Amino acid sequence: MAGNTAKLTSSSISPQQSSQHNHNKIEIKDLNKVYKGRNGDTIALQNTNLTIKNNEFVCVVGPSGCGKTTLLNIIGGLEESTSGSVKVEGVEVKGPGKERGVVFQQYALFPWKTVLKNVEFGLKLRGLSKQERREKAEHYLELVGLKDFANAYPKELSGGMKQRVAIARAYAVEPEVLLMDEPFGALDAQTRAQLQEELLKTWQKEQKTCFFITHDVDEAVILAQRVVIMSARPGRIKEIIDVDIPYPRDQSTKLDERFIEIKNEIWSKVYREYLEVSK
């Protein structure tokens, strides 16, 4: 099967997205990142080129150390590239920006603040009034199913609930791009599956551009419109596979013949990269 020649069908994007889908949101051009160390230089990213469309959901997979997180951090403005450029809406990334929200594997919640106050935090920095902050925070907590826990503290929540708070906080500041670095990686399988479905529903409602890193090929195929496979270090984009499975998707989608076919294709390519790392 020639996976990267498959085309997105019109049914594979939500109706709200179809009119805007052809507009480029992120443009990564000739990106290189070299870390200098005592024992010599480490090339984390090499000649990386990628274009992500408006409202598109892209997942990135590849072996550990292949530059996935480095790439996300450069898009987020948290790290500088050695050379090349990243543009969001045609503007070169020079540092963090309000149009980009980041969700990490570790929840990074303030333990002394309630769930509501955690979600309001970024809104307070933006100068919104107390009422505006509360209304927005409550809206996004409802979106992730946590409105009844608004006055709870992080220590009273499960891991999955904490991650939902982190997602609500990222959404509340209304970024145009959501950057997610293995946000479900530390969760049990059942919670992970639940949050995958919730994220897809939220993405289709909110129409964000999503750049999502995962080690889980099943997760990549259930979520993404395209899956980017990165090579072993130095990190390069080895291949991009279109996932031509219509939305909405849920866990039963994993039983579909087409899902299994795409998953096996991606896994075989990723596995080859894992073998390269272990040589």
Secondary structure as GFF3:
##gff-version 3
##sequence-region A 1 279
A	DSSP	three_ten_helix	3	5	.	.	.	ID=ss1
A	DSSP	three_ten_helix	10	12	.	.	.	ID=ss2
A	DSSP	alpha_helix	15	18	.	.	.	ID=ss3
A	DSSP	beta_strand	24	37	.	.	.	ID=ss4
A	DSSP	beta_strand	40	53	.	.	.	ID=ss5
A	DSSP	beta_strand	57	61	.	.	.	ID=ss6
A	DSSP	alpha_helix	68	75	.	.	.	ID=ss7
A	DSSP	beta_strand	83	88	.	.	.	ID=ss8
A	DSSP	beta_strand	91	92	.	.	.	ID=ss9
A	DSSP	beta_strand	100	103	.	.	.	ID=ss10
A	DSSP	alpha_helix	115	125	.	.	.	ID=ss11
A	DSSP	alpha_helix	130	143	.	.	.	ID=ss12
A	DSSP	three_ten_helix	147	149	.	.	.	ID=ss13
A	DSSP	three_ten_helix	154	156	.	.	.	ID=ss14
A	DSSP	alpha_helix	159	172	.	.	.	ID=ss15
A	DSSP	beta_strand	177	181	.	.	.	ID=ss16
A	DSSP	alpha_helix	189	206	.	.	.	ID=ss17
A	DSSP	beta_strand	209	213	.	.	.	ID=ss18
A	DSSP	alpha_helix	217	223	.	.	.	ID=ss19
A	DSSP	beta_strand	226	230	.	.	.	ID=ss20
A	DSSP	beta_strand	237	242	.	.	.	ID=ss21
A	DSSP	three_ten_helix	251	255	.	.	.	ID=ss22
A	DSSP	alpha_helix	257	278	.	.	.	ID=ss23
###
